[in-house]
Amino acid sequence: MVTTRPPVIAPHGADLRERVKAYRGLTDQCLFVQDRSTEDMIFSVGEVIAHFSRAMTLVPGSLIATGPSSRIDVTKGWFLRCGDEVEVEIATVGQVRTPMVAAPPSINES
């Protein structure tokens, strides 16, 4: 989904939700991974934007993905798989859905 709304006026404190639709066995599971606020981020929204804008030009519609929430626990052996779908939503901005697909074959593979 692409949004054309005006920029968020106060990004610090915006609701942030992440859902993962996982395909395991014969049933689909909607795993609610994160329901947080941008206030919970280690770096503020402004700091993240400043960091990225030093290395690249950010244009309207740019999307910055910063990684998983602190609730992700890889010690439980749960990882994204091909066919899973990740949905991220920021209140007042919009949402984006990303399907997980298999990596393309490497050029170096024989």
C-alpha positions, 0 to 999 in steps of 0.5 A: 500500500502506498500512502499520499497522506501528509507527513506525520506531525508527531512521529514519536509516540505513534502506534506501531503494530506488526502481525505475521501470518504464518503457514504451519501445517494445515492451518494458518496462524496469525501471530501477533508479534508486536503492539508498541509505540514509536516511543519504545524504539531504541533510537527516536524516529528523528535519529533514524531518519537523520542516520539514513539521510546521511547515506542516501536521499530519502524521497516522499514514500521512502520506507525505513525498516529497522528490524524486529521488536524486543519481543522476538525470541529466536531461542524458541526456534520461530523464524519466518518461512517462505509463504509467511506474510509480515504486515506492519502498520503505523497509526495515521500513516498506513500499512505495508504487507510483505510476503516472504519468498525463497531467495533467488539462486546465487550466481556462485551456486553450481 
